[in-house]
Amino acid sequence: MELKRSECLFLYRLNIFMQKLFTISSLILLSVLFTQCATKKAVHGDDGVAAGAESAKVAEIKKKFTDVQIQEGMTIWQGACGKCHKLFEPQSRTVAKWETILPNMSMRAKLNQDQAAKVRAYVLTNAKPA
């Protein structure tokens, strides 16, 4: 079976189109994969700013709470948080991350405002540096 010139031209153009489509699709797929696997950056433009804000929070907490109150926070944390799940050490997360976790968890554990404040003081003063 012999192909006509127009059929050959059509198949040639189809082949070129498919090659281009494959190349473009591959590039798009690779760029998506690389952007998904890239290291996540801090939301702040400067890590120094984030670290400074976190250390300012910790300093403020240390002014407002005594060592005894912070230790009470540890006791509450062990009892209230350990009831529902394994305890995640404060050093396992940064101040910024704990600030997103603690409000919801304090409500779920039915902590009163004083207890929640002491737990927050304990966890943030022992959190991982930014």
N, C-alpha and C positions, 0 to 999 in steps of 0.2 A: 504494500500500500504506500503510495507516494503522496506526499503533501503538496498542496499548491503553495505558491509563493505567499499569498495572503495568509494562509493558515500558518506557515512558518513564521511570518512576521508577527502574527498574533501570539503564537507560543513564545517567541523570543521576548516580546514586550511583557507578557504575563510572567515569564521567568524573572526578568529584571525587576518588575513590580514586587514579586514575592521576595526577592532578595532584599530589596529596600525595606519592605514591611518587616521582615525578620530582623534586620539590623536595627531599625528604629525601635521595635518592640524589645529587643535585647537591651538596648541602651536605657530605655525607660525602666525596665525591670531591674537592671543593675543599679540605676540611680535610686530607685525606691529602696532596694535592699541596703545600699550603703547609708542612706539617710536614716533608716530604721535601726541600723546597727551602730550608728555613731554614738559616741559618748554624750550623755545628756549634760548640758551646761547649766550652771546656776541661773535662776531667773534674773538675778541682779547682774548688771553689767560689769560690776567690779566685785570680786570675792572679798576684797578688803572691806567694802561697804557692808556686805552681808555679815561678815565676821564681827565688824564693829558694832552693828545693830544687835547682834546676838549677845556679845559680851556686855553691852549696855543693859540689856534685859536682865542678864544674870546678876550684874552689879546692883541693879535696882531691887531685885528679889532679895539679895543678901542684906540690903539696907532695911527692907520691910520685915523680914522674917529672921527670927533667932535660930541658932543651931538646933535648939530643942524642937522648935516648930518644924524645921526641915526634917529632923529625925522622925517626928510624928507623921509627917507626910510619907516617909518611907514605910512606916508601919501600916498606914492606911492603904498605901499602894500595894503592899504585899498581901494584905487581907482582901481588899475589895477587888483588885484587878486579878489576883490569883484564883479567885472563885470561878471565873468564867473562862479563862484561857491561860496559857503559859505566860510567865512574866518575861517581858522584853526588857533587858537591861537599859537604863537610861543612856548609857554610852553607845547603844546600838543605832541611835538616830541623832540628828542635829536638833538644835533648839527650834529651828523653823519647821522641821517635820513634826516634832512633838506638839508644836502649837496648833497644827492641823488635826492631830489625833486626840489630844486631851479633852477638848470641850465635849465632843460626842461621847467619848468613853466615860467621862465623869457623869454625864446624864444617864447613860445606860447602867452605871453602877449605883445610881441613885445617891450620889454623894451630895451632901449639903454644900453650901457655898464655902464655908470655912474648910471643910475637908478637901474640897476640890482645889482650893487655893494652896493648901499645904502639899498636896500631891504634886501640883504644878511646880511649886517651889523646889521640892525634892528632885523631881525629874529634870527640870531645866538646869538646876545647878550642877547636875551630874551628866548632862547631855554631852554628846560628842561635839568637839569644836568644829566650827564651819570650815 
